[in-house]
Amino acid sequence: MNHEYDPGYGLEPFRALCAEHPDESIYPRDAFRVEWGPIFHRGRLDGSARLLVIGQDPAAHESVLRRILVGEAGQRAQGFLARLGITRSYVMINTFLYSVYGQKGGEAHKADTGIIAYRNRWIDALVLNRSIEAVVTFGGLAADAWKKWKSTPNGKTVSLPLAEMLHPTFPESASGSNTTKLAQNTKRLLANWNQGLELLHAAIQHPDETKDVVPYGEAFQPGDLSEIPEFDVPAGIPPWMRGLEAWAARTGLTPAEKRRTITITIPSS
Ligand code: URA
């Protein structure tokens, strides 16, 4: 059997972007889990992407797999792209290279010039003279990241349709453990995503598959999440790490222990 894995960061300017990634002098240790390293992207870096997706920050699954949006949030996002017929021609970056730590959730660092300058180099590389036809931002910090790039001299030369969408895990983060609220917030998320589907369906001229828009219902259904494709992950990653069952969790009895521990459990199935 032949496996197609992600080729990594050999192409310029991505090779240089990885080599020059910001460290904890730019991403302070009290607000970011810098000890897990920077996690750069997921998707096509060869210029074939039609859709740019901006997420927020990597979590536990991403810290192990070294590609962004691969856990539940990523599988929801992947399912959203599938509804648009975008099964390959996408590229994703996060607002932050490192996982956010603490209550402030990244808000306190959204105007940090070092963080913005490096992220803008990535957006330049992905958008200028490339084939991107539309942009999706997941959550308020991602929308802010796109606006910050748009206000640069390079950003001002580009006009792309933008879908500002709620973050895939907005329902969970906005609902605590209240199941009624969770249902209401999921309904709100999916209504917002349905608007995004309409906008992007009209904007994307070259989807991988031509599809009619099928809107979401009021709650996520099992088929609404999609597995992460093998061609998006580093060589040798086993299939269960791309599958729909969670396999990584931060564990520990104290905040310090939890910060330095990710427990990996292979799903029994
Ligand atoms: N994982 C990511 O990489 N980004 C998000 O926005 C959420 C989870």
Residues whose N, C-alpha, C, O or C-beta is under 5 A from the ligand:
A	BS01	URA	G55 Q56 D57 P58 A59 E62 I68 L69 A73 N94
